Amino acid sequence: MTRRVIEHKAFSHDREELLVVTVFEEGVSKQEVRKENPYTKRHGVLVRFGDKYDWR
């Protein structure tokens, strides 16, 4: 099963730039992720191989 991953930038209270990575549960489709986060451009997928995940 795969897990969807998105990346976007945010700013802290001290105006430091942060990279926010959100990992969704298994089975969520790309369309559902896009509905929830329409302005995110960087999408990725984690694919399970045994007990580990591989970034694709």
All heavy atoms as atom14 arrays in JSON, in Angstrom:
{
  "sequence": "MTRRVIEHKAFSHDREELLVVTVFEEGVSKQEVRKENPYTKRHGVLVRFGDKYDWR",
  "atom14_mask": [
    [1, 1, 1, 1, 1, 1, 1, 1, 0, 0, 0, 0, 0, 0],
    [1, 1, 1, 1, 1, 1, 1, 0, 0, 0, 0, 0, 0, 0],
    [1, 1, 1, 1, 1, 1, 1, 1, 1, 1, 1, 0, 0, 0],
    [1, 1, 1, 1, 1, 1, 1, 1, 1, 1, 1, 0, 0, 0],
    [1, 1, 1, 1, 1, 1, 1, 0, 0, 0, 0, 0, 0, 0],
    [1, 1, 1, 1, 1, 1, 1, 1, 0, 0, 0, 0, 0, 0],
    [1, 1, 1, 1, 1, 1, 1, 1, 1, 0, 0, 0, 0, 0],
    [1, 1, 1, 1, 1, 1, 1, 1, 1, 1, 0, 0, 0, 0],
    [1, 1, 1, 1, 1, 1, 1, 1, 1, 0, 0, 0, 0, 0],
    [1, 1, 1, 1, 1, 0, 0, 0, 0, 0, 0, 0, 0, 0],
    [1, 1, 1, 1, 1, 1, 1, 1, 1, 1, 1, 0, 0, 0],
    [1, 1, 1, 1, 1, 1, 0, 0, 0, 0, 0, 0, 0, 0],
    [1, 1, 1, 1, 1, 1, 1, 1, 1, 1, 0, 0, 0, 0],
    [1, 1, 1, 1, 1, 1, 1, 1, 0, 0, 0, 0, 0, 0],
    [1, 1, 1, 1, 1, 1, 1, 1, 1, 1, 1, 0, 0, 0],
    [1, 1, 1, 1, 1, 1, 1, 1, 1, 0, 0, 0, 0, 0],
    [1, 1, 1, 1, 1, 1, 1, 1, 1, 0, 0, 0, 0, 0],
    [1, 1, 1, 1, 1, 1, 1, 1, 0, 0, 0, 0, 0, 0],
    [1, 1, 1, 1, 1, 1, 1, 1, 0, 0, 0, 0, 0, 0],
    [1, 1, 1, 1, 1, 1, 1, 0, 0, 0, 0, 0, 0, 0],
    [1, 1, 1, 1, 1, 1, 1, 0, 0, 0, 0, 0, 0, 0],
    [1, 1, 1, 1, 1, 1, 1, 0, 0, 0, 0, 0, 0, 0],
    [1, 1, 1, 1, 1, 1, 1, 0, 0, 0, 0, 0, 0, 0],
    [1, 1, 1, 1, 1, 1, 1, 1, 1, 1, 1, 0, 0, 0],
    [1, 1, 1, 1, 1, 1, 1, 1, 1, 0, 0, 0, 0, 0],
    [1, 1, 1, 1, 1, 1, 1, 1, 1, 0, 0, 0, 0, 0],
    [1, 1, 1, 1, 0, 0, 0, 0, 0, 0, 0, 0, 0, 0],
    [1, 1, 1, 1, 1, 1, 1, 0, 0, 0, 0, 0, 0, 0],
    [1, 1, 1, 1, 1, 1, 0, 0, 0, 0, 0, 0, 0, 0],
    [1, 1, 1, 1, 1, 1, 1, 1, 1, 0, 0, 0, 0, 0],
    [1, 1, 1, 1, 1, 1, 1, 1, 1, 0, 0, 0, 0, 0],
    [1, 1, 1, 1, 1, 1, 1, 1, 1, 0, 0, 0, 0, 0],
    [1, 1, 1, 1, 1, 1, 1, 0, 0, 0, 0, 0, 0, 0],
    [1, 1, 1, 1, 1, 1, 1, 1, 1, 1, 1, 0, 0, 0],
    [1, 1, 1, 1, 1, 1, 1, 1, 1, 0, 0, 0, 0, 0],
    [1, 1, 1, 1, 1, 1, 1, 1, 1, 0, 0, 0, 0, 0],
    [1, 1, 1, 1, 1, 1, 1, 1, 0, 0, 0, 0, 0, 0],
    [1, 1, 1, 1, 1, 1, 1, 0, 0, 0, 0, 0, 0, 0],
    [1, 1, 1, 1, 1, 1, 1, 1, 1, 1, 1, 1, 0, 0],
    [1, 1, 1, 1, 1, 1, 1, 0, 0, 0, 0, 0, 0, 0],
    [1, 1, 1, 1, 1, 1, 1, 1, 1, 0, 0, 0, 0, 0],
    [1, 1, 1, 1, 1, 1, 1, 1, 1, 1, 1, 0, 0, 0],
    [1, 1, 1, 1, 1, 1, 1, 1, 1, 1, 0, 0, 0, 0],
    [1, 1, 1, 1, 0, 0, 0, 0, 0, 0, 0, 0, 0, 0],
    [1, 1, 1, 1, 1, 1, 1, 0, 0, 0, 0, 0, 0, 0],
    [1, 1, 1, 1, 1, 1, 1, 1, 0, 0, 0, 0, 0, 0],
    [1, 1, 1, 1, 1, 1, 1, 0, 0, 0, 0, 0, 0, 0],
    [1, 1, 1, 1, 1, 1, 1, 1, 1, 1, 1, 0, 0, 0],
    [1, 1, 1, 1, 1, 1, 1, 1, 1, 1, 1, 0, 0, 0],
    [1, 1, 1, 1, 0, 0, 0, 0, 0, 0, 0, 0, 0, 0],
    [1, 1, 1, 1, 1, 1, 1, 1, 0, 0, 0, 0, 0, 0],
    [1, 1, 1, 1, 1, 1, 1, 1, 1, 0, 0, 0, 0, 0],
    [1, 1, 1, 1, 1, 1, 1, 1, 1, 1, 1, 1, 0, 0],
    [1, 1, 1, 1, 1, 1, 1, 1, 0, 0, 0, 0, 0, 0],
    [1, 1, 1, 1, 1, 1, 1, 1, 1, 1, 1, 1, 1, 1],
    [1, 1, 1, 1, 1, 1, 1, 1, 1, 1, 1, 0, 0, 0]
  ],
  "atom14_positions": [
    [[0.84, -1.18, 0.0], [0.0, 0.0, 0.0], [0.89, 1.24, 0.0], [1.99, 1.22, 0.54], [-0.86, -0.05, 1.26], [-2.1, 0.74, 1.18], [-3.12, 0.03, -0.07], [-4.71, 0.41, 0.35], [0.0, 0.0, 0.0], [0.0, 0.0, 0.0], [0.0, 0.0, 0.0], [0.0, 0.0, 0.0], [0.0, 0.0, 0.0], [0.0, 0.0, 0.0]],
    [[0.41, 2.32, -0.56], [1.2, 3.55, -0.65], [0.65, 4.61, 0.3], [-0.5, 4.56, 0.7], [1.19, 4.11, -2.07], [-0.16, 4.42, -2.43], [1.75, 3.12, -3.06], [0.0, 0.0, 0.0], [0.0, 0.0, 0.0], [0.0, 0.0, 0.0], [0.0, 0.0, 0.0], [0.0, 0.0, 0.0], [0.0, 0.0, 0.0], [0.0, 0.0, 0.0]],
    [[1.51, 5.56, 0.62], [1.12, 6.71, 1.44], [1.48, 7.97, 0.67], [2.55, 8.07, 0.11], [1.86, 6.71, 2.77], [1.53, 5.49, 3.61], [2.23, 5.56, 4.91], [1.33, 6.26, 5.81], [1.46, 6.25, 7.13], [2.45, 5.64, 7.68], [0.61, 6.89, 7.88], [0.0, 0.0, 0.0], [0.0, 0.0, 0.0], [0.0, 0.0, 0.0]],
    [[0.57, 8.93, 0.62], [0.81, 10.2, -0.06], [1.55, 11.16, 0.87], [1.33, 11.18, 2.08], [-0.51, 10.84, -0.46], [-1.31, 10.02, -1.42], [-0.74, 10.12, -2.79], [-1.42, 9.19, -3.67], [-1.08, 9.01, -4.91], [-0.09, 9.67, -5.43], [-1.72, 8.14, -5.65], [0.0, 0.0, 0.0], [0.0, 0.0, 0.0], [0.0, 0.0, 0.0]],
    [[2.46, 11.95, 0.26], [3.26, 12.92, 1.01], [3.2, 14.25, 0.26], [3.3, 14.28, -0.96], [4.74, 12.47, 1.1], [5.58, 13.48, 1.84], [4.84, 11.1, 1.75], [0.0, 0.0, 0.0], [0.0, 0.0, 0.0], [0.0, 0.0, 0.0], [0.0, 0.0, 0.0], [0.0, 0.0, 0.0], [0.0, 0.0, 0.0], [0.0, 0.0, 0.0]],
    [[3.0, 15.35, 1.0], [3.05, 16.68, 0.38], [4.04, 17.54, 1.16], [4.3, 17.31, 2.34], [1.68, 17.37, 0.32], [1.09, 17.54, 1.72], [0.73, 16.61, -0.58], [-0.14, 18.41, 1.76], [0.0, 0.0, 0.0], [0.0, 0.0, 0.0], [0.0, 0.0, 0.0], [0.0, 0.0, 0.0], [0.0, 0.0, 0.0], [0.0, 0.0, 0.0]],
    [[4.61, 18.53, 0.47], [5.54, 19.48, 1.07], [5.06, 20.9, 0.77], [4.6, 21.17, -0.33], [6.94, 19.33, 0.48], [7.59, 18.02, 0.69], [8.93, 17.94, -0.01], [9.46, 18.98, -0.43], [9.45, 16.83, -0.15], [0.0, 0.0, 0.0], [0.0, 0.0, 0.0], [0.0, 0.0, 0.0], [0.0, 0.0, 0.0], [0.0, 0.0, 0.0]],
    [[5.15, 21.77, 1.75], [4.92, 23.19, 1.52], [5.7, 23.99, 2.53], [6.2, 23.46, 3.51], [3.43, 23.54, 1.53], [2.76, 23.32, 2.85], [2.25, 22.11, 3.24], [2.51, 24.17, 3.87], [1.73, 22.22, 4.44], [1.87, 23.46, 4.85], [0.0, 0.0, 0.0], [0.0, 0.0, 0.0], [0.0, 0.0, 0.0], [0.0, 0.0, 0.0]],
    [[5.82, 25.28, 2.27], [6.59, 26.16, 3.15], [5.65, 26.95, 4.05], [4.52, 27.26, 3.67], [7.43, 27.12, 2.33], [8.51, 26.4, 1.56], [9.37, 27.34, 0.79], [10.43, 26.53, 0.04], [11.26, 27.35, -0.79], [0.0, 0.0, 0.0], [0.0, 0.0, 0.0], [0.0, 0.0, 0.0], [0.0, 0.0, 0.0], [0.0, 0.0, 0.0]],
    [[6.14, 27.27, 5.23], [5.41, 28.08, 6.2], [6.43, 28.94, 6.94], [7.63, 28.77, 6.78], [4.65, 27.18, 7.17], [0.0, 0.0, 0.0], [0.0, 0.0, 0.0], [0.0, 0.0, 0.0], [0.0, 0.0, 0.0], [0.0, 0.0, 0.0], [0.0, 0.0, 0.0], [0.0, 0.0, 0.0], [0.0, 0.0, 0.0], [0.0, 0.0, 0.0]],
    [[5.92, 29.87, 7.74], [6.8, 30.74, 8.52], [6.45, 30.61, 9.99], [5.28, 30.55, 10.37], [6.65, 32.19, 8.07], [7.22, 32.43, 6.71], [6.42, 32.41, 5.59], [8.58, 32.67, 6.54], [6.94, 32.61, 4.33], [9.12, 32.88, 5.29], [8.3, 32.85, 4.18], [0.0, 0.0, 0.0], [0.0, 0.0, 0.0], [0.0, 0.0, 0.0]],
    [[7.48, 30.59, 10.83], [7.28, 30.52, 12.28], [6.95, 31.9, 12.81], [6.94, 32.89, 12.07], [8.54, 29.98, 12.96], [9.57, 30.93, 12.88], [0.0, 0.0, 0.0], [0.0, 0.0, 0.0], [0.0, 0.0, 0.0], [0.0, 0.0, 0.0], [0.0, 0.0, 0.0], [0.0, 0.0, 0.0], [0.0, 0.0, 0.0], [0.0, 0.0, 0.0]],
    [[6.68, 32.0, 14.1], [6.39, 33.29, 14.73], [7.6, 34.22, 14.67], [7.44, 35.43, 14.69], [5.96, 33.09, 16.19], [4.64, 32.39, 16.31], [3.45, 32.96, 15.92], [4.33, 31.15, 16.76], [2.47, 32.12, 16.14], [2.98, 31.01, 16.65], [0.0, 0.0, 0.0], [0.0, 0.0, 0.0], [0.0, 0.0, 0.0], [0.0, 0.0, 0.0]],
    [[8.78, 33.65, 14.57], [10.02, 34.44, 14.47], [10.39, 34.74, 13.02], [11.5, 35.18, 12.75], [11.18, 33.68, 15.13], [10.93, 33.43, 16.6], [10.24, 34.26, 17.22], [11.43, 32.42, 17.11], [0.0, 0.0, 0.0], [0.0, 0.0, 0.0], [0.0, 0.0, 0.0], [0.0, 0.0, 0.0], [0.0, 0.0, 0.0], [0.0, 0.0, 0.0]],
    [[9.46, 34.47, 12.09], [9.65, 34.7, 10.66], [10.74, 33.81, 10.05], [11.35, 34.17, 9.06], [9.93, 36.18, 10.34], [8.87, 37.14, 10.82], [7.51, 36.91, 10.22], [7.54, 37.02, 8.76], [6.61, 36.5, 7.97], [5.6, 35.84, 8.48], [6.69, 36.62, 6.67], [0.0, 0.0, 0.0], [0.0, 0.0, 0.0], [0.0, 0.0, 0.0]],
    [[10.97, 32.65, 10.64], [11.89, 31.68, 10.06], [11.1, 30.81, 9.07], [9.96, 30.43, 9.34], [12.49, 30.78, 11.14], [13.4, 31.51, 12.1], [13.94, 30.57, 13.14], [14.96, 29.93, 12.86], [13.32, 30.46, 14.2], [0.0, 0.0, 0.0], [0.0, 0.0, 0.0], [0.0, 0.0, 0.0], [0.0, 0.0, 0.0], [0.0, 0.0, 0.0]],
    [[11.72, 30.51, 7.94], [11.06, 29.69, 6.94], [11.13, 28.22, 7.35], [12.18, 27.71, 7.72], [11.73, 29.88, 5.58], [10.98, 29.21, 4.46], [11.59, 29.51, 3.11], [12.73, 30.01, 3.05], [10.93, 29.22, 2.11], [0.0, 0.0, 0.0], [0.0, 0.0, 0.0], [0.0, 0.0, 0.0], [0.0, 0.0, 0.0], [0.0, 0.0, 0.0]],
    [[10.0, 27.54, 7.28], [9.91, 26.13, 7.67], [9.45, 25.31, 6.47], [8.69, 25.79, 5.63], [8.88, 25.96, 8.79], [9.08, 26.78, 10.05], [7.88, 26.61, 10.96], [10.35, 26.36, 10.76], [0.0, 0.0, 0.0], [0.0, 0.0, 0.0], [0.0, 0.0, 0.0], [0.0, 0.0, 0.0], [0.0, 0.0, 0.0], [0.0, 0.0, 0.0]],
    [[9.9, 24.08, 6.39], [9.41, 23.14, 5.39], [8.48, 22.17, 6.12], [8.9, 21.46, 7.03], [10.56, 22.37, 4.75], [10.15, 21.3, 3.74], [9.47, 21.95, 2.53], [11.35, 20.51, 3.3], [0.0, 0.0, 0.0], [0.0, 0.0, 0.0], [0.0, 0.0, 0.0], [0.0, 0.0, 0.0], [0.0, 0.0, 0.0], [0.0, 0.0, 0.0]],
    [[7.22, 22.16, 5.72], [6.21, 21.32, 6.36], [5.97, 20.11, 5.48], [5.65, 20.24, 4.29], [4.89, 22.09, 6.56], [3.85, 21.22, 7.23], [5.14, 23.35, 7.38], [0.0, 0.0, 0.0], [0.0, 0.0, 0.0], [0.0, 0.0, 0.0], [0.0, 0.0, 0.0], [0.0, 0.0, 0.0], [0.0, 0.0, 0.0], [0.0, 0.0, 0.0]],
    [[6.14, 18.92, 6.04], [5.93, 17.67, 5.32], [4.75, 16.96, 5.98], [4.76, 16.71, 7.18], [7.18, 16.77, 5.37], [6.93, 15.45, 4.68], [8.37, 17.48, 4.76], [0.0, 0.0, 0.0], [0.0, 0.0, 0.0], [0.0, 0.0, 0.0], [0.0, 0.0, 0.0], [0.0, 0.0, 0.0], [0.0, 0.0, 0.0], [0.0, 0.0, 0.0]],
    [[3.73, 16.65, 5.18], [2.54, 15.97, 5.69], [2.47, 14.59, 5.05], [2.51, 14.47, 3.82], [1.27, 16.75, 5.34], [1.41, 18.1, 5.81], [0.05, 16.13, 5.98], [0.0, 0.0, 0.0], [0.0, 0.0, 0.0], [0.0, 0.0, 0.0], [0.0, 0.0, 0.0], [0.0, 0.0, 0.0], [0.0, 0.0, 0.0], [0.0, 0.0, 0.0]],
    [[2.36, 13.55, 5.88], [2.25, 12.18, 5.41], [0.84, 11.7, 5.72], [0.4, 11.74, 6.87], [3.29, 11.26, 6.1], [3.14, 9.82, 5.61], [4.69, 11.78, 5.86], [0.0, 0.0, 0.0], [0.0, 0.0, 0.0], [0.0, 0.0, 0.0], [0.0, 0.0, 0.0], [0.0, 0.0, 0.0], [0.0, 0.0, 0.0], [0.0, 0.0, 0.0]],
    [[0.11, 11.27, 4.69], [-1.26, 10.81, 4.86], [-1.3, 9.32, 5.11], [-0.36, 8.59, 4.77], [-2.07, 11.15, 3.6], [-2.32, 12.63, 3.44], [-1.41, 13.42, 2.77], [-3.43, 13.22, 3.99], [-1.61, 14.78, 2.62], [-3.66, 14.58, 3.85], [-2.74, 15.36, 3.17], [0.0, 0.0, 0.0], [0.0, 0.0, 0.0], [0.0, 0.0, 0.0]],
    [[-2.43, 8.84, 5.65], [-2.57, 7.42, 5.92], [-2.66, 6.64, 4.62], [-2.9, 7.2, 3.55], [-3.79, 7.14, 6.81], [-5.12, 7.46, 6.16], [-5.61, 8.87, 6.43], [-4.9, 9.67, 7.03], [-6.73, 9.16, 5.98], [0.0, 0.0, 0.0], [0.0, 0.0, 0.0], [0.0, 0.0, 0.0], [0.0, 0.0, 0.0], [0.0, 0.0, 0.0]],
    [[-2.47, 5.35, 4.71], [-2.48, 4.49, 3.53], [-3.88, 4.5, 2.91], [-4.88, 4.54, 3.61], [-2.1, 3.07, 3.9], [-0.67, 2.92, 4.32], [-0.29, 1.49, 4.64], [-1.16, 0.62, 4.7], [0.91, 1.26, 4.83], [0.0, 0.0, 0.0], [0.0, 0.0, 0.0], [0.0, 0.0, 0.0], [0.0, 0.0, 0.0], [0.0, 0.0, 0.0]],
    [[-3.92, 4.45, 1.59], [-5.19, 4.33, 0.89], [-5.82, 5.65, 0.47], [-6.85, 5.63, -0.19], [0.0, 0.0, 0.0], [0.0, 0.0, 0.0], [0.0, 0.0, 0.0], [0.0, 0.0, 0.0], [0.0, 0.0, 0.0], [0.0, 0.0, 0.0], [0.0, 0.0, 0.0], [0.0, 0.0, 0.0], [0.0, 0.0, 0.0], [0.0, 0.0, 0.0]],
    [[-5.25, 6.78, 0.82], [-5.8, 8.07, 0.42], [-5.4, 8.36, -1.02], [-4.23, 8.21, -1.39], [-5.3, 9.2, 1.35], [-5.79, 10.55, 0.87], [-5.74, 8.96, 2.77], [0.0, 0.0, 0.0], [0.0, 0.0, 0.0], [0.0, 0.0, 0.0], [0.0, 0.0, 0.0], [0.0, 0.0, 0.0], [0.0, 0.0, 0.0], [0.0, 0.0, 0.0]],
    [[-6.36, 8.74, -1.85], [-6.06, 8.98, -3.26], [-5.48, 10.38, -3.46], [-5.62, 11.27, -2.62], [-7.32, 8.83, -4.11], [-8.21, 9.9, -3.85], [0.0, 0.0, 0.0], [0.0, 0.0, 0.0], [0.0, 0.0, 0.0], [0.0, 0.0, 0.0], [0.0, 0.0, 0.0], [0.0, 0.0, 0.0], [0.0, 0.0, 0.0], [0.0, 0.0, 0.0]],
    [[-4.85, 10.57, -4.61], [-4.25, 11.86, -4.94], [-5.32, 12.94, -5.05], [-5.11, 14.08, -4.68], [-3.46, 11.74, -6.25], [-2.62, 12.96, -6.55], [-1.74, 12.71, -7.75], [-0.82, 13.87, -8.0], [0.09, 13.62, -9.12], [0.0, 0.0, 0.0], [0.0, 0.0, 0.0], [0.0, 0.0, 0.0], [0.0, 0.0, 0.0], [0.0, 0.0, 0.0]],
    [[-6.5, 12.58, -5.55], [-7.59, 13.54, -5.67], [-8.05, 14.03, -4.3], [-8.35, 15.22, -4.13], [-8.77, 12.93, -6.43], [-8.51, 12.69, -7.9], [-7.7, 11.43, -8.16], [-7.58, 10.57, -7.29], [-7.12, 11.32, -9.34], [0.0, 0.0, 0.0], [0.0, 0.0, 0.0], [0.0, 0.0, 0.0], [0.0, 0.0, 0.0], [0.0, 0.0, 0.0]],
    [[-8.11, 13.15, -3.32], [-8.5, 13.55, -1.96], [-7.48, 14.5, -1.35], [-7.84, 15.47, -0.69], [-8.67, 12.32, -1.08], [-9.84, 11.45, -1.46], [-9.89, 10.16, -0.7], [-8.81, 9.61, -0.37], [-11.0, 9.69, -0.44], [0.0, 0.0, 0.0], [0.0, 0.0, 0.0], [0.0, 0.0, 0.0], [0.0, 0.0, 0.0], [0.0, 0.0, 0.0]],
    [[-6.19, 14.23, -1.6], [-5.13, 15.09, -1.08], [-5.21, 16.47, -1.74], [-5.09, 17.49, -1.08], [-3.75, 14.45, -1.31], [-2.64, 15.42, -0.96], [-3.62, 13.18, -0.49], [0.0, 0.0, 0.0], [0.0, 0.0, 0.0], [0.0, 0.0, 0.0], [0.0, 0.0, 0.0], [0.0, 0.0, 0.0], [0.0, 0.0, 0.0], [0.0, 0.0, 0.0]],
    [[-5.46, 16.51, -3.04], [-5.56, 17.79, -3.76], [-6.77, 18.6, -3.29], [-6.72, 19.83, -3.25], [-5.62, 17.57, -5.25], [-4.28, 17.2, -5.82], [-4.27, 17.41, -7.32], [-3.03, 16.97, -7.9], [-2.0, 17.77, -8.12], [-2.07, 19.04, -7.82], [-0.9, 17.31, -8.64], [0.0, 0.0, 0.0], [0.0, 0.0, 0.0], [0.0, 0.0, 0.0]],
    [[-7.87, 17.94, -2.95], [-9.05, 18.65, -2.43], [-8.72, 19.32, -1.1], [-9.14, 20.43, -0.82], [-10.21, 17.69, -2.21], [-10.98, 17.36, -3.45], [-12.14, 16.47, -3.07], [-12.77, 15.82, -4.27], [-13.83, 14.89, -3.89], [0.0, 0.0, 0.0], [0.0, 0.0, 0.0], [0.0, 0.0, 0.0], [0.0, 0.0, 0.0], [0.0, 0.0, 0.0]],
    [[-7.98, 18.61, -0.26], [-7.63, 19.11, 1.07], [-6.57, 20.2, 1.01], [-6.58, 21.13, 1.83], [-7.14, 17.94, 1.92], [-7.24, 18.18, 3.39], [-6.95, 16.92, 4.17], [-7.57, 15.88, 3.88], [-6.1, 17.0, 5.07], [0.0, 0.0, 0.0], [0.0, 0.0, 0.0], [0.0, 0.0, 0.0], [0.0, 0.0, 0.0], [0.0, 0.0, 0.0]],
    [[-5.64, 20.11, 0.06], [-4.53, 21.06, -0.07], [-4.38, 21.47, -1.53], [-3.47, 21.01, -2.22], [-3.22, 20.42, 0.42], [-3.31, 20.0, 1.85], [-3.4, 20.83, 2.73], [-3.32, 18.7, 2.08], [0.0, 0.0, 0.0], [0.0, 0.0, 0.0], [0.0, 0.0, 0.0], [0.0, 0.0, 0.0], [0.0, 0.0, 0.0], [0.0, 0.0, 0.0]],
    [[-5.23, 22.35, -2.04], [-5.23, 22.66, -3.48], [-4.01, 23.43, -3.96], [-3.72, 23.41, -5.15], [-6.5, 23.47, -3.67], [-6.78, 24.06, -2.33], [-6.28, 23.06, -1.32], [0.0, 0.0, 0.0], [0.0, 0.0, 0.0], [0.0, 0.0, 0.0], [0.0, 0.0, 0.0], [0.0, 0.0, 0.0], [0.0, 0.0, 0.0], [0.0, 0.0, 0.0]],
    [[-3.28, 24.13, -3.09], [-2.18, 24.97, -3.53], [-0.82, 24.3, -3.4], [0.19, 24.9, -3.71], [-2.18, 26.29, -2.76], [-3.48, 27.03, -2.94], [-4.38, 27.18, -1.9], [-3.83, 27.55, -4.18], [-5.58, 27.83, -2.08], [-5.02, 28.22, -4.37], [-5.89, 28.35, -3.31], [-7.08, 28.99, -3.51], [0.0, 0.0, 0.0], [0.0, 0.0, 0.0]],
    [[-0.78, 23.06, -2.95], [0.48, 22.34, -2.79], [0.93, 21.77, -4.13], [0.17, 21.08, -4.8], [0.34, 21.21, -1.77], [-0.09, 21.77, -0.54], [1.65, 20.49, -1.55], [0.0, 0.0, 0.0], [0.0, 0.0, 0.0], [0.0, 0.0, 0.0], [0.0, 0.0, 0.0], [0.0, 0.0, 0.0], [0.0, 0.0, 0.0], [0.0, 0.0, 0.0]],
    [[2.15, 22.08, -4.52], [2.66, 21.62, -5.81], [3.54, 20.38, -5.69], [3.69, 19.64, -6.64], [3.5, 22.73, -6.47], [2.73, 23.99, -6.7], [1.65, 23.8, -7.73], [0.95, 25.12, -7.99], [-0.32, 24.97, -8.62], [0.0, 0.0, 0.0], [0.0, 0.0, 0.0], [0.0, 0.0, 0.0], [0.0, 0.0, 0.0], [0.0, 0.0, 0.0]],
    [[4.14, 20.15, -4.54], [5.09, 19.05, -4.39], [4.39, 17.85, -3.75], [4.11, 17.85, -2.56], [6.28, 19.5, -3.56], [6.91, 20.76, -4.14], [8.19, 21.07, -3.49], [9.21, 20.55, -4.4], [10.36, 20.08, -4.04], [10.7, 20.07, -2.78], [11.22, 19.64, -4.91], [0.0, 0.0, 0.0], [0.0, 0.0, 0.0], [0.0, 0.0, 0.0]],
    [[4.11, 16.85, -4.57], [3.48, 15.62, -4.11], [4.46, 14.48, -4.29], [5.21, 14.43, -5.26], [2.22, 15.32, -4.94], [1.1, 16.26, -4.68], [0.06, 15.95, -3.85], [0.87, 17.51, -5.13], [-0.78, 16.98, -3.81], [-0.3, 17.94, -4.58], [0.0, 0.0, 0.0], [0.0, 0.0, 0.0], [0.0, 0.0, 0.0], [0.0, 0.0, 0.0]],
    [[4.44, 13.55, -3.36], [5.28, 12.37, -3.44], [4.53, 11.15, -2.94], [3.4, 11.25, -2.46], [0.0, 0.0, 0.0], [0.0, 0.0, 0.0], [0.0, 0.0, 0.0], [0.0, 0.0, 0.0], [0.0, 0.0, 0.0], [0.0, 0.0, 0.0], [0.0, 0.0, 0.0], [0.0, 0.0, 0.0], [0.0, 0.0, 0.0], [0.0, 0.0, 0.0]],
    [[5.16, 10.0, -3.06], [4.55, 8.75, -2.63], [5.57, 7.94, -1.87], [6.73, 7.84, -2.26], [4.04, 7.94, -3.86], [3.46, 6.61, -3.43], [3.02, 8.73, -4.64], [0.0, 0.0, 0.0], [0.0, 0.0, 0.0], [0.0, 0.0, 0.0], [0.0, 0.0, 0.0], [0.0, 0.0, 0.0], [0.0, 0.0, 0.0], [0.0, 0.0, 0.0]],
    [[5.14, 7.36, -0.76], [5.94, 6.39, -0.02], [5.36, 5.01, -0.31], [4.18, 4.78, -0.12], [5.89, 6.65, 1.48], [6.54, 7.94, 1.97], [6.28, 8.09, 3.47], [8.02, 7.93, 1.7], [0.0, 0.0, 0.0], [0.0, 0.0, 0.0], [0.0, 0.0, 0.0], [0.0, 0.0, 0.0], [0.0, 0.0, 0.0], [0.0, 0.0, 0.0]],
    [[6.21, 4.09, -0.79], [5.77, 2.74, -1.14], [6.35, 1.78, -0.11], [7.54, 1.81, 0.18], [6.24, 2.35, -2.56], [5.78, 0.94, -2.9], [5.75, 3.35, -3.58], [0.0, 0.0, 0.0], [0.0, 0.0, 0.0], [0.0, 0.0, 0.0], [0.0, 0.0, 0.0], [0.0, 0.0, 0.0], [0.0, 0.0, 0.0], [0.0, 0.0, 0.0]],
    [[5.5, 0.92, 0.42], [5.93, -0.02, 1.46], [6.63, -1.23, 0.85], [6.15, -1.84, -0.08], [4.73, -0.49, 2.26], [5.1, -1.53, 3.32], [3.94, -1.98, 4.1], [3.87, -1.12, 5.25], [2.96, -1.21, 6.19], [2.01, -2.1, 6.1], [2.99, -0.41, 7.22], [0.0, 0.0, 0.0], [0.0, 0.0, 0.0], [0.0, 0.0, 0.0]],
    [[7.81, -1.55, 1.41], [8.56, -2.75, 1.08], [8.87, -3.46, 2.38], [9.84, -3.14, 3.06], [9.87, -2.42, 0.34], [9.67, -1.92, -1.06], [9.92, -0.61, -1.37], [9.22, -2.78, -2.05], [9.74, -0.14, -2.66], [9.04, -2.32, -3.34], [9.29, -1.0, -3.65], [0.0, 0.0, 0.0], [0.0, 0.0, 0.0], [0.0, 0.0, 0.0]],
    [[8.01, -4.41, 2.76], [8.19, -5.1, 4.03], [7.87, -4.18, 5.18], [6.78, -3.65, 5.28], [0.0, 0.0, 0.0], [0.0, 0.0, 0.0], [0.0, 0.0, 0.0], [0.0, 0.0, 0.0], [0.0, 0.0, 0.0], [0.0, 0.0, 0.0], [0.0, 0.0, 0.0], [0.0, 0.0, 0.0], [0.0, 0.0, 0.0], [0.0, 0.0, 0.0]],
    [[8.85, -3.96, 6.07], [8.65, -3.09, 7.23], [9.09, -1.64, 6.95], [8.94, -0.79, 7.81], [9.46, -3.6, 8.43], [8.92, -4.93, 8.92], [7.76, -5.25, 8.62], [9.67, -5.65, 9.59], [0.0, 0.0, 0.0], [0.0, 0.0, 0.0], [0.0, 0.0, 0.0], [0.0, 0.0, 0.0], [0.0, 0.0, 0.0], [0.0, 0.0, 0.0]],
    [[9.63, -1.37, 5.76], [10.17, -0.05, 5.45], [9.4, 0.6, 4.32], [8.68, -0.06, 3.58], [11.65, -0.18, 5.06], [12.5, -0.74, 6.17], [13.92, -0.85, 5.73], [14.77, -1.47, 6.85], [16.15, -1.59, 6.46], [0.0, 0.0, 0.0], [0.0, 0.0, 0.0], [0.0, 0.0, 0.0], [0.0, 0.0, 0.0], [0.0, 0.0, 0.0]],
    [[9.6, 1.91, 4.17], [9.0, 2.68, 3.08], [10.11, 3.22, 2.18], [11.18, 3.56, 2.64], [8.19, 3.85, 3.63], [6.86, 3.45, 4.2], [6.71, 3.21, 5.55], [5.73, 3.32, 3.38], [5.49, 2.85, 6.09], [4.52, 2.96, 3.9], [4.39, 2.72, 5.25], [3.19, 2.36, 5.77], [0.0, 0.0, 0.0], [0.0, 0.0, 0.0]],
    [[9.81, 3.3, 0.88], [10.73, 3.83, -0.11], [10.09, 5.06, -0.73], [8.91, 5.04, -1.1], [11.04, 2.79, -1.17], [12.11, 3.22, -2.14], [12.98, 4.0, -1.74], [12.06, 2.78, -3.31], [0.0, 0.0, 0.0], [0.0, 0.0, 0.0], [0.0, 0.0, 0.0], [0.0, 0.0, 0.0], [0.0, 0.0, 0.0], [0.0, 0.0, 0.0]],
    [[10.86, 6.15, -0.87], [10.37, 7.4, -1.43], [10.34, 7.31, -2.96], [11.32, 6.92, -3.57], [11.29, 8.54, -1.01], [10.94, 9.87, -1.58], [11.48, 10.44, -2.66], [9.98, 10.78, -1.06], [10.92, 11.66, -2.87], [9.99, 11.9, -1.9], [9.11, 10.76, 0.01], [9.16, 12.99, -1.69], [8.29, 11.85, 0.22], [8.32, 12.94, -0.62]],
    [[9.23, 7.65, -3.57], [9.1, 7.64, -5.03], [8.63, 8.97, -5.52], [7.94, 9.67, -4.96], [8.11, 6.58, -5.5], [8.5, 5.19, -5.13], [9.52, 4.67, -6.11], [10.09, 3.45, -5.6], [10.16, 2.34, -6.26], [9.73, 2.27, -7.47], [10.72, 1.3, -5.73], [0.0, 0.0, 0.0], [0.0, 0.0, 0.0], [0.0, 0.0, 0.0]]
  ]
}
